[in-house]
């Protein structure tokens, strides 16, 4: 019987829901492997890579499903997991170490977007506030986290707002950068690899309902994890669009496919895009190896595209073995 190893980041004490969510992912992936006839094992990943390496070498799995989202609590270190799997020459799910290195550090990703001709909005380090346009708004974001950790509407400021500098100084040790805030529509585009190459799933738009005029459209931590919050209850995903949106939808789908090809992505990916009032799209980030639980955005989009969960897992496994 073939052996599959499902590996995820080590869960910290007193972990919040955004961190615990990976355990649900691990369970549903394990169940799918069992249905496909695998003997399934689980391991966690941390900075003690020698421990993880020895454990993998003893098990000798035929395939590793990589659910490592953070290492030592840092999202931008997630590339370390596929780097280990590559060194052991064991097939694994999702994107490789270099693609994860680029996409999980948002400032590196921005530089790569420009080099690859991918449209993205302006960004600056926290030491470049003198370059900001006083007439534009900006959002201060973590450069190395996902799942909307550290993202808040309270971090949106005009370029000349003194509170911007205060916010940066208060969060100096947290690892932030500054990005131009686009007050417009937000799309999530899921791409699934597999036997016939990448498939772009139906685009999802995140809609912000009953937001006051002065409240920024920010898909922040509350929107994703705090079920009692206004943001969670008034932010919803839709796949329904008028015919007039078709040219824009084709444009964001093509940009997402360009991201897949130019960043050498693999397995499964979600691309987050903002569109301004003139219908110009800007890639905010590439989420390589996004959350894959059945209620998460990636699988919901696959379901909209007629792809069942067992096929999603089979395609990811196939893509990881090529």
C-alpha contacts under 8 A as a table, 3 or more apart, distances in Angstrom:
res1	aa1	res2	aa2	distance
1	X	37	X	7.26
1	X	38	X	6.26
1	X	39	X	6.44
2	X	37	X	7.47
2	X	38	X	5.15
2	X	39	X	6.05
2	X	61	X	7.52
2	X	62	X	6.16
3	X	38	X	5.55
3	X	39	X	4.76
3	X	40	X	5.90
3	X	41	X	7.56
3	X	60	X	7.67
3	X	61	X	4.83
3	X	62	X	5.33
3	X	63	X	6.83
4	X	33	X	7.29
4	X	38	X	6.14
4	X	39	X	6.10
4	X	40	X	4.88
4	X	41	X	6.24
4	X	61	X	5.44
4	X	62	X	5.95
4	X	63	X	5.01
4	X	64	X	5.80
4	X	65	X	7.35
5	X	40	X	5.90
5	X	41	X	4.82
5	X	42	X	5.54
5	X	43	X	7.14
5	X	61	X	6.08
5	X	63	X	6.36
5	X	64	X	4.72
5	X	65	X	6.14
6	X	26	X	6.53
6	X	29	X	7.61
6	X	30	X	6.88
6	X	40	X	7.33
6	X	41	X	6.19
6	X	42	X	4.81
6	X	43	X	6.45
6	X	64	X	5.87
6	X	65	X	4.78
6	X	66	X	6.39
6	X	67	X	7.19
7	X	26	X	7.73
7	X	42	X	5.70
7	X	43	X	4.80
7	X	44	X	5.37
7	X	45	X	6.71
7	X	64	X	7.07
7	X	65	X	6.24
7	X	66	X	5.44
7	X	67	X	5.72
7	X	68	X	6.56
8	X	22	X	7.04
8	X	23	X	7.92
8	X	26	X	7.43
8	X	43	X	6.70
8	X	44	X	4.94
8	X	45	X	5.88
8	X	66	X	6.49
8	X	67	X	4.49
8	X	68	X	4.22
8	X	69	X	7.13
9	X	44	X	5.31
9	X	45	X	4.76
9	X	46	X	6.35
9	X	67	X	7.06
9	X	68	X	4.60
9	X	69	X	6.15
9	X	70	X	5.88
9	X	71	X	6.29
10	X	44	X	5.03
10	X	45	X	5.52
10	X	46	X	5.96
10	X	71	X	7.75
11	X	15	X	6.67
11	X	19	X	6.93
11	X	20	X	7.05
12	X	15	X	5.40
15	X	19	X	6.00
15	X	20	X	6.39
16	X	19	X	5.62
16	X	20	X	6.25
17	X	20	X	4.86
17	X	21	X	5.83
17	X	225	X	6.95
18	X	21	X	5.51
18	X	22	X	7.96
18	X	147	X	6.72
18	X	149	X	7.94
18	X	225	X	6.83
19	X	22	X	6.33
20	X	23	X	5.70
20	X	24	X	7.49
21	X	24	X	5.44
21	X	25	X	6.66
22	X	25	X	4.90
22	X	26	X	6.15
22	X	67	X	7.03
22	X	291	X	7.64
23	X	26	X	4.99
23	X	27	X	6.27
24	X	27	X	5.15
24	X	28	X	6.40
24	X	293	X	6.79
25	X	28	X	5.40
25	X	29	X	6.16
25	X	67	X	7.80
25	X	291	X	7.24
25	X	292	X	6.16
25	X	293	X	4.93
26	X	29	X	5.20
26	X	30	X	5.99
26	X	67	X	7.27
27	X	30	X	5.12
27	X	31	X	6.22
28	X	31	X	5.14
28	X	32	X	6.31
28	X	293	X	6.88
29	X	32	X	5.12
29	X	33	X	6.27
29	X	313	X	7.59
30	X	33	X	5.14
30	X	34	X	6.29
30	X	40	X	6.36
31	X	34	X	5.14
31	X	35	X	6.35
32	X	35	X	5.06
32	X	36	X	6.37
32	X	310	X	6.51
32	X	313	X	7.41
33	X	36	X	5.03
33	X	37	X	6.48
33	X	38	X	5.41
33	X	39	X	7.67
33	X	40	X	6.84
34	X	37	X	5.12
34	X	38	X	5.07
34	X	39	X	6.49
34	X	40	X	6.68
35	X	38	X	7.44
43	X	52	X	7.87
44	X	52	X	7.74
45	X	48	X	7.72
45	X	49	X	7.38
45	X	52	X	6.44
45	X	68	X	6.93
45	X	71	X	7.23
45	X	81	X	7.42
46	X	49	X	6.51
46	X	52	X	7.81
46	X	71	X	5.56
46	X	72	X	6.22
47	X	71	X	6.58
47	X	72	X	6.51
48	X	51	X	5.56
48	X	52	X	6.75
49	X	52	X	4.98
49	X	53	X	5.89
49	X	84	X	7.85
50	X	53	X	4.95
50	X	54	X	6.14
51	X	54	X	5.33
51	X	55	X	6.25
52	X	55	X	5.10
52	X	56	X	6.21
53	X	56	X	5.22
53	X	57	X	6.14
53	X	84	X	7.40
54	X	57	X	5.08
54	X	58	X	6.18
55	X	58	X	5.27
55	X	59	X	6.33
56	X	59	X	5.13
56	X	60	X	5.93
56	X	61	X	7.05
57	X	60	X	5.22
61	X	64	X	6.81
61	X	90	X	7.64
62	X	90	X	6.94
62	X	91	X	7.12
63	X	90	X	6.47
63	X	91	X	5.24
63	X	92	X	5.58
63	X	93	X	7.95
63	X	317	X	7.88
64	X	90	X	7.24
64	X	91	X	6.36
64	X	92	X	4.48
64	X	93	X	6.45
65	X	92	X	5.58
65	X	93	X	4.97
65	X	94	X	7.97
66	X	81	X	7.66
66	X	82	X	7.61
66	X	92	X	6.47
66	X	93	X	5.60
66	X	94	X	6.95
67	X	289	X	7.48
68	X	71	X	7.41
68	X	78	X	6.24
68	X	81	X	6.80
69	X	75	X	6.02
69	X	78	X	5.73
70	X	73	X	5.30
70	X	74	X	4.99
70	X	75	X	4.23
70	X	76	X	7.16
70	X	77	X	6.32
70	X	78	X	5.07
71	X	74	X	5.28
71	X	75	X	6.51
71	X	77	X	5.51
71	X	78	X	5.69
71	X	80	X	7.86
74	X	77	X	5.72
74	X	78	X	7.41
74	X	144	X	6.59
74	X	145	X	6.64
75	X	78	X	5.52
75	X	104	X	6.45
75	X	105	X	7.87
75	X	144	X	5.19
75	X	145	X	4.71
75	X	146	X	6.54
76	X	79	X	7.14
76	X	101	X	6.86
76	X	104	X	4.83
76	X	105	X	5.09
76	X	143	X	7.88
76	X	144	X	4.58
76	X	145	X	6.66
77	X	80	X	5.90
77	X	101	X	7.47
77	X	104	X	7.76
78	X	81	X	6.05
78	X	82	X	7.96
78	X	100	X	7.04
78	X	101	X	7.55
78	X	104	X	7.37
79	X	82	X	5.77
79	X	83	X	6.29
79	X	96	X	7.57
79	X	97	X	4.70
79	X	98	X	7.07
79	X	100	X	5.08
79	X	101	X	5.21
79	X	104	X	7.85
80	X	83	X	5.01
80	X	84	X	6.34
80	X	97	X	6.75
81	X	84	X	5.31
81	X	85	X	6.49
81	X	97	X	7.50
82	X	85	X	4.88
82	X	86	X	5.95
82	X	92	X	7.61
82	X	95	X	7.83
82	X	96	X	5.73
82	X	97	X	5.02
83	X	86	X	5.14
83	X	87	X	6.27
83	X	96	X	7.29
83	X	97	X	5.04
84	X	87	X	5.09
84	X	88	X	6.37
85	X	88	X	5.09
85	X	89	X	6.12
85	X	90	X	5.68
85	X	91	X	7.36
85	X	92	X	7.05
86	X	89	X	4.89
86	X	90	X	6.44
86	X	91	X	7.75
86	X	96	X	7.92
86	X	97	X	7.99
91	X	320	X	5.80
91	X	321	X	5.40
92	X	317	X	7.43
92	X	320	X	5.20
92	X	321	X	7.11
93	X	266	X	7.96
93	X	267	X	6.18
93	X	316	X	6.07
93	X	317	X	6.02
93	X	319	X	7.39
93	X	320	X	4.82
94	X	265	X	7.68
94	X	266	X	5.23
94	X	267	X	4.32
94	X	268	X	6.05
94	X	288	X	7.16
94	X	289	X	5.67
94	X	316	X	6.95
94	X	319	X	7.84
94	X	320	X	6.41
95	X	99	X	6.15
95	X	100	X	6.40
95	X	264	X	7.78
95	X	265	X	5.22
95	X	266	X	4.57
95	X	267	X	6.34
95	X	268	X	7.80
95	X	288	X	6.42
95	X	289	X	6.95
96	X	99	X	5.55
96	X	100	X	6.24
96	X	265	X	7.42
96	X	266	X	7.43
97	X	100	X	5.13
97	X	101	X	5.95
98	X	101	X	4.92
98	X	102	X	6.31
99	X	102	X	5.29
99	X	103	X	6.15
99	X	263	X	6.04
99	X	264	X	6.57
99	X	265	X	6.38
100	X	103	X	5.15
100	X	104	X	5.57
100	X	288	X	6.68
101	X	104	X	5.70
101	X	105	X	6.56
102	X	105	X	5.91
102	X	106	X	7.63
102	X	108	X	5.59
102	X	109	X	5.18
102	X	112	X	7.40
103	X	106	X	6.28
103	X	108	X	7.19
103	X	109	X	5.06
103	X	285	X	7.28
103	X	286	X	5.90
103	X	287	X	7.00
103	X	288	X	7.07
104	X	109	X	7.42
104	X	143	X	7.99
104	X	144	X	6.04
104	X	145	X	7.37
104	X	146	X	7.90
104	X	286	X	7.97
104	X	287	X	7.52
104	X	288	X	7.89
105	X	108	X	5.45
105	X	109	X	6.16
105	X	143	X	5.57
105	X	144	X	4.91
105	X	145	X	7.92
106	X	109	X	4.86
106	X	110	X	6.14
106	X	143	X	4.75
106	X	144	X	6.29
106	X	285	X	7.03
107	X	110	X	5.05
107	X	111	X	6.48
107	X	143	X	6.17
107	X	177	X	7.44
108	X	111	X	5.25
108	X	112	X	6.28
109	X	112	X	4.96
109	X	113	X	6.06
109	X	285	X	7.47
110	X	113	X	5.02
110	X	114	X	6.47
110	X	120	X	7.17
110	X	123	X	7.74
111	X	114	X	5.36
111	X	115	X	6.35
112	X	115	X	4.99
112	X	116	X	6.02
113	X	116	X	5.13
113	X	117	X	6.02
113	X	118	X	4.74
113	X	119	X	6.84
113	X	120	X	6.84
114	X	117	X	5.14
114	X	118	X	5.90
114	X	119	X	7.06
114	X	120	X	7.43
115	X	118	X	7.72
116	X	262	X	6.73
118	X	255	X	7.22
118	X	258	X	7.76
118	X	259	X	7.34
118	X	283	X	7.28
119	X	281	X	6.95
119	X	282	X	5.10
119	X	283	X	6.06
120	X	281	X	7.76
120	X	282	X	4.32
120	X	283	X	4.84
120	X	284	X	6.43
121	X	179	X	7.00
121	X	180	X	5.91
121	X	182	X	7.93
121	X	282	X	5.83
121	X	283	X	7.38
121	X	284	X	7.42
122	X	179	X	5.93
122	X	180	X	5.34
123	X	177	X	7.35
123	X	178	X	5.47
123	X	179	X	4.24
123	X	180	X	6.07
124	X	127	X	7.80
124	X	128	X	5.99
124	X	129	X	7.60
124	X	177	X	6.18
124	X	178	X	5.03
124	X	179	X	6.40
125	X	128	X	5.51
125	X	129	X	7.81
125	X	176	X	7.71
125	X	177	X	4.92
125	X	178	X	5.95
126	X	129	X	6.38
126	X	168	X	6.87
126	X	176	X	6.83
126	X	177	X	5.38
126	X	178	X	6.18
128	X	131	X	5.70
128	X	132	X	7.54
129	X	132	X	5.47
129	X	159	X	7.52
129	X	165	X	7.74
132	X	136	X	7.74
132	X	159	X	5.04
132	X	160	X	7.46
133	X	136	X	5.44
133	X	158	X	7.91
133	X	159	X	5.24
133	X	160	X	7.37
134	X	137	X	7.73
134	X	158	X	5.91
134	X	159	X	4.11
134	X	160	X	4.62
134	X	161	X	7.77
135	X	158	X	6.55
135	X	159	X	6.61
135	X	160	X	7.85
136	X	158	X	5.60
136	X	159	X	5.95
136	X	180	X	7.44
136	X	181	X	7.75
137	X	156	X	6.59
137	X	157	X	5.31
137	X	158	X	4.17
137	X	159	X	5.97
137	X	180	X	6.24
137	X	181	X	5.39
137	X	182	X	7.85
138	X	156	X	5.48
138	X	157	X	5.39
138	X	158	X	6.11
138	X	159	X	6.61
138	X	178	X	6.48
138	X	179	X	5.50
138	X	180	X	4.36
138	X	181	X	4.54
139	X	153	X	7.92
139	X	155	X	5.41
139	X	156	X	4.33
139	X	157	X	6.46
139	X	178	X	5.80
139	X	179	X	5.36
139	X	180	X	6.27
139	X	181	X	5.55
140	X	151	X	7.80
140	X	155	X	5.33
140	X	156	X	6.64
140	X	168	X	7.73
140	X	176	X	6.34
140	X	177	X	5.74
140	X	178	X	4.62
140	X	179	X	6.41
141	X	150	X	6.73
141	X	151	X	5.80
141	X	155	X	7.56
141	X	176	X	5.22
141	X	177	X	5.57
141	X	178	X	6.31
141	X	179	X	7.32
142	X	145	X	5.98
142	X	149	X	7.83
142	X	150	X	6.12
142	X	151	X	7.18
142	X	174	X	7.18
142	X	175	X	5.64
142	X	176	X	4.17
142	X	177	X	6.26
143	X	175	X	6.21
143	X	176	X	5.41
143	X	177	X	6.03
144	X	175	X	7.29
145	X	148	X	7.31
145	X	149	X	6.05
145	X	150	X	7.54
146	X	149	X	5.86
146	X	287	X	7.98
147	X	221	X	7.42
147	X	224	X	7.74
148	X	151	X	5.36
148	X	219	X	7.04
148	X	220	X	5.10
148	X	221	X	4.92
148	X	224	X	7.33
149	X	220	X	7.28
149	X	221	X	5.58
150	X	220	X	7.58
150	X	221	X	6.80
151	X	155	X	7.39
151	X	218	X	7.78
151	X	219	X	7.63
151	X	220	X	4.76
151	X	221	X	5.98
152	X	155	X	5.56
152	X	156	X	7.78
152	X	218	X	6.63
152	X	219	X	7.73
152	X	220	X	4.99
152	X	221	X	6.66
152	X	222	X	7.88
153	X	156	X	5.63
153	X	215	X	7.51
153	X	216	X	5.98
153	X	217	X	7.46
153	X	218	X	5.62
153	X	220	X	7.08
155	X	164	X	7.68
155	X	167	X	7.39
156	X	164	X	7.98
156	X	181	X	7.34
156	X	216	X	7.41
157	X	161	X	6.16
157	X	163	X	7.46
157	X	164	X	5.92
158	X	161	X	5.28
158	X	164	X	7.72
159	X	164	X	7.59
160	X	164	X	7.83
161	X	164	X	5.63
161	X	165	X	7.75
162	X	165	X	5.59
162	X	166	X	6.59
163	X	166	X	4.83
163	X	167	X	5.97
164	X	167	X	5.14
164	X	168	X	6.30
165	X	168	X	5.09
165	X	169	X	6.09
166	X	169	X	5.12
166	X	170	X	6.08
167	X	170	X	5.17
167	X	171	X	6.27
168	X	171	X	5.19
168	X	172	X	5.64
168	X	176	X	7.81
169	X	172	X	4.95
171	X	174	X	5.44
171	X	175	X	7.87
171	X	176	X	7.82
172	X	175	X	6.93
172	X	176	X	7.65
182	X	274	X	6.69
182	X	275	X	7.35
182	X	276	X	6.13
183	X	216	X	6.99
183	X	217	X	6.54
183	X	276	X	6.57
183	X	277	X	7.95
184	X	217	X	7.67
184	X	274	X	6.42
184	X	275	X	5.48
184	X	276	X	4.83
184	X	277	X	6.15
185	X	205	X	7.35
185	X	206	X	7.50
185	X	207	X	7.68
185	X	274	X	5.66
185	X	275	X	5.12
185	X	276	X	6.77
186	X	205	X	5.69
186	X	206	X	5.59
186	X	207	X	7.59
186	X	272	X	7.27
186	X	273	X	5.75
186	X	274	X	4.55
186	X	275	X	6.35
187	X	203	X	6.62
187	X	204	X	5.56
187	X	205	X	4.41
187	X	206	X	6.20
187	X	272	X	5.87
187	X	273	X	5.14
187	X	274	X	6.35
187	X	275	X	7.96
188	X	203	X	6.08
188	X	204	X	5.22
188	X	205	X	6.29
188	X	206	X	7.61
188	X	270	X	6.42
188	X	271	X	5.69
188	X	272	X	4.69
188	X	273	X	6.37
189	X	200	X	7.22
189	X	201	X	6.76
189	X	202	X	7.18
189	X	203	X	4.98
189	X	204	X	6.48
189	X	252	X	7.60
189	X	253	X	6.72
189	X	256	X	6.64
189	X	270	X	5.41
189	X	271	X	5.07
189	X	272	X	6.49
189	X	273	X	7.90
190	X	200	X	6.08
190	X	201	X	5.43
190	X	202	X	7.58
190	X	203	X	7.17
190	X	268	X	7.42
190	X	269	X	5.74
190	X	270	X	4.33
190	X	271	X	6.44
190	X	298	X	5.72
190	X	301	X	6.55
190	X	302	X	7.51
191	X	198	X	6.28
191	X	199	X	5.50
191	X	200	X	4.52
191	X	201	X	5.92
191	X	256	X	7.59
191	X	257	X	7.53
191	X	260	X	7.89
191	X	268	X	5.76
191	X	269	X	5.23
191	X	270	X	6.23
192	X	198	X	5.41
192	X	199	X	5.17
192	X	200	X	6.59
192	X	201	X	7.52
192	X	267	X	6.00
192	X	268	X	4.65
192	X	269	X	6.66
192	X	312	X	7.52
192	X	315	X	7.55
192	X	316	X	7.44
193	X	196	X	7.64
193	X	197	X	5.45
193	X	198	X	4.16
193	X	199	X	6.21
193	X	266	X	6.14
193	X	267	X	4.77
193	X	268	X	6.03
193	X	315	X	6.32
193	X	316	X	6.36
193	X	319	X	5.93
194	X	197	X	5.31
194	X	198	X	6.40
194	X	267	X	7.01
194	X	314	X	7.99
194	X	315	X	4.35
194	X	316	X	6.16
194	X	317	X	7.96
194	X	318	X	5.76
194	X	319	X	4.90
195	X	315	X	6.66
195	X	318	X	6.61
195	X	319	X	7.00
198	X	257	X	7.72
198	X	260	X	7.96
200	X	253	X	6.59
200	X	256	X	7.82
200	X	257	X	7.10
201	X	301	X	5.92
201	X	302	X	5.88
201	X	304	X	7.51
201	X	305	X	5.56
202	X	239	X	7.05
202	X	301	X	6.05
202	X	302	X	7.64
202	X	304	X	6.53
202	X	305	X	5.98
203	X	239	X	6.46
203	X	249	X	6.97
203	X	253	X	7.30
203	X	301	X	7.19
204	X	237	X	6.23
204	X	238	X	5.59
204	X	239	X	5.01
204	X	301	X	7.02
205	X	237	X	5.64
205	X	238	X	5.36
205	X	239	X	6.52
206	X	235	X	6.65
206	X	236	X	5.66
206	X	237	X	4.64
206	X	238	X	6.53
207	X	235	X	5.63
207	X	236	X	5.31
207	X	237	X	6.14
207	X	238	X	7.22
208	X	211	X	6.32
208	X	217	X	6.67
208	X	234	X	5.99
208	X	235	X	4.80
208	X	236	X	6.81
209	X	234	X	5.08
209	X	235	X	6.26
209	X	236	X	7.88
210	X	234	X	6.91
211	X	215	X	6.10
211	X	217	X	7.98
211	X	234	X	7.83
212	X	215	X	5.30
213	X	216	X	7.97
219	X	222	X	7.91
219	X	223	X	5.65
219	X	224	X	7.32
219	X	235	X	7.96
220	X	223	X	5.30
220	X	224	X	6.69
221	X	224	X	5.42
221	X	225	X	5.93
221	X	226	X	7.27
222	X	225	X	5.33
222	X	226	X	4.66
222	X	227	X	7.59
222	X	229	X	6.36
222	X	231	X	5.99
222	X	232	X	6.00
223	X	226	X	6.50
223	X	227	X	7.85
223	X	229	X	7.43
223	X	230	X	7.98
223	X	231	X	4.67
223	X	232	X	3.98
223	X	233	X	7.63
223	X	235	X	6.53
224	X	227	X	7.79
224	X	232	X	6.12
225	X	232	X	7.20
226	X	229	X	5.54
226	X	232	X	6.20
227	X	232	X	5.54
227	X	233	X	6.83
228	X	232	X	6.98
228	X	233	X	7.21
229	X	232	X	5.36
229	X	233	X	6.39
230	X	233	X	5.28
230	X	234	X	5.97
231	X	234	X	5.29
231	X	235	X	5.91
232	X	235	X	5.60
233	X	236	X	7.77
239	X	304	X	7.99
241	X	245	X	6.29
241	X	246	X	7.84
242	X	245	X	5.64
242	X	246	X	7.49
243	X	246	X	5.53
244	X	247	X	7.23
245	X	248	X	5.41
245	X	249	X	6.15
246	X	249	X	4.99
246	X	250	X	6.12
247	X	250	X	5.20
247	X	251	X	6.26
248	X	251	X	4.99
248	X	252	X	6.35
248	X	279	X	7.20
249	X	252	X	5.29
249	X	253	X	6.13
250	X	253	X	5.08
250	X	254	X	6.14
251	X	254	X	5.20
251	X	255	X	6.26
252	X	255	X	5.04
252	X	256	X	6.19
252	X	273	X	7.49
252	X	281	X	6.96
253	X	256	X	5.13
253	X	257	X	6.29
254	X	257	X	5.01
254	X	258	X	6.12
255	X	258	X	4.93
255	X	259	X	6.27
256	X	259	X	5.00
256	X	260	X	6.36
256	X	271	X	6.05
257	X	260	X	4.98
257	X	261	X	6.31
258	X	261	X	5.19
258	X	262	X	5.88
259	X	262	X	5.30
259	X	263	X	5.76
259	X	265	X	7.78
259	X	286	X	7.76
260	X	263	X	5.63
260	X	264	X	5.90
260	X	265	X	4.94
260	X	266	X	7.48
260	X	269	X	7.88
261	X	264	X	5.16
261	X	265	X	6.58
262	X	265	X	7.88
265	X	268	X	7.92
265	X	269	X	7.54
265	X	288	X	7.31
266	X	269	X	7.55
266	X	319	X	6.55
266	X	320	X	7.21
267	X	289	X	7.56
267	X	315	X	7.36
267	X	316	X	4.66
267	X	317	X	7.59
267	X	319	X	5.45
267	X	320	X	6.41
268	X	288	X	6.62
268	X	289	X	5.77
268	X	290	X	7.27
268	X	316	X	6.77
269	X	286	X	7.16
269	X	287	X	5.68
269	X	288	X	4.62
269	X	289	X	5.70
269	X	290	X	6.16
269	X	298	X	7.88
270	X	286	X	6.13
270	X	287	X	5.02
270	X	288	X	6.54
270	X	289	X	7.90
270	X	290	X	6.41
270	X	298	X	6.70
271	X	283	X	7.20
271	X	284	X	7.80
271	X	285	X	6.11
271	X	286	X	4.63
271	X	287	X	5.98
272	X	283	X	6.01
272	X	284	X	5.52
272	X	285	X	5.50
272	X	286	X	6.43
272	X	287	X	7.71
273	X	281	X	6.39
273	X	282	X	5.47
273	X	283	X	4.42
273	X	284	X	5.41
273	X	285	X	7.36
274	X	281	X	5.70
274	X	282	X	5.25
274	X	283	X	6.44
274	X	284	X	6.71
275	X	278	X	7.77
275	X	279	X	5.49
275	X	280	X	5.32
275	X	281	X	4.29
275	X	282	X	6.15
276	X	279	X	5.30
276	X	280	X	5.44
276	X	281	X	6.64
277	X	280	X	7.43
283	X	286	X	7.71
287	X	290	X	5.54
289	X	292	X	7.91
290	X	298	X	7.00
291	X	296	X	6.20
291	X	297	X	7.72
291	X	298	X	6.93
292	X	296	X	6.15
292	X	298	X	6.26
292	X	299	X	6.10
293	X	296	X	5.40
293	X	299	X	6.93
294	X	299	X	5.62
294	X	300	X	6.87
294	X	309	X	7.48
295	X	299	X	6.84
295	X	300	X	6.36
296	X	299	X	5.81
296	X	300	X	6.18
297	X	300	X	5.08
297	X	301	X	6.13
298	X	301	X	5.32
298	X	302	X	6.42
299	X	302	X	4.83
299	X	303	X	6.05
299	X	309	X	7.29
300	X	303	X	5.05
300	X	304	X	6.28
301	X	304	X	4.96
301	X	305	X	6.31
302	X	305	X	4.89
302	X	306	X	6.40
302	X	307	X	5.19
302	X	308	X	7.21
302	X	312	X	7.68
303	X	306	X	5.02
303	X	307	X	5.11
303	X	308	X	5.96
303	X	309	X	7.78
304	X	307	X	7.43
307	X	311	X	6.27
307	X	312	X	6.61
308	X	311	X	5.41
308	X	312	X	6.37
309	X	312	X	4.94
309	X	313	X	6.37
310	X	313	X	5.31
310	X	314	X	6.18
311	X	314	X	4.92
311	X	315	X	5.97
312	X	315	X	5.29
312	X	316	X	6.23
313	X	316	X	5.11
313	X	317	X	6.16
314	X	317	X	5.13
314	X	318	X	6.16
315	X	318	X	5.00
315	X	319	X	6.07
316	X	319	X	5.10
316	X	320	X	6.13
317	X	320	X	5.09
317	X	321	X	6.46
318	X	321	X	5.29
318	X	322	X	6.66
319	X	322	X	5.50
